Amino acid sequence: MRPKNILAIILIAIGIAAFAYQGISYTTRDKVVDVGPIHLTADKTNTIPLSPFVGAVAIVGGIVLLVVGNKK
C-alpha cells in the first residue's frame, strides 16, 4: 500500500474513534492532607473533550486522501 492510503485509513479510524468516544479521560491523584504520618489522597478524573468537528474533519480528510491517491 502507498503511504497516502495508509495515512488516509489512519485518519478515518481516528475520526470514527473521535465520534465514538467524544473525549479522552484520565485520572490524577491529588494530595488532600499531608500532616505528619497521615497522608490522604483523592483521585480526580479529568476529561479532554473532542469535538465532533474534529472527527468529521479527520474522516473527510481521509476520504479526500483516498480519492486523490487513487486517481493516478
Protein Blocks (a to p, Z undefined) as FASTA:
>chain_A
ZZklmmmmmmmmmmmmmmmnopacddddddfbdghjbccdddddddddddfklmmmmmmm
mmmmmmmmmmZZ
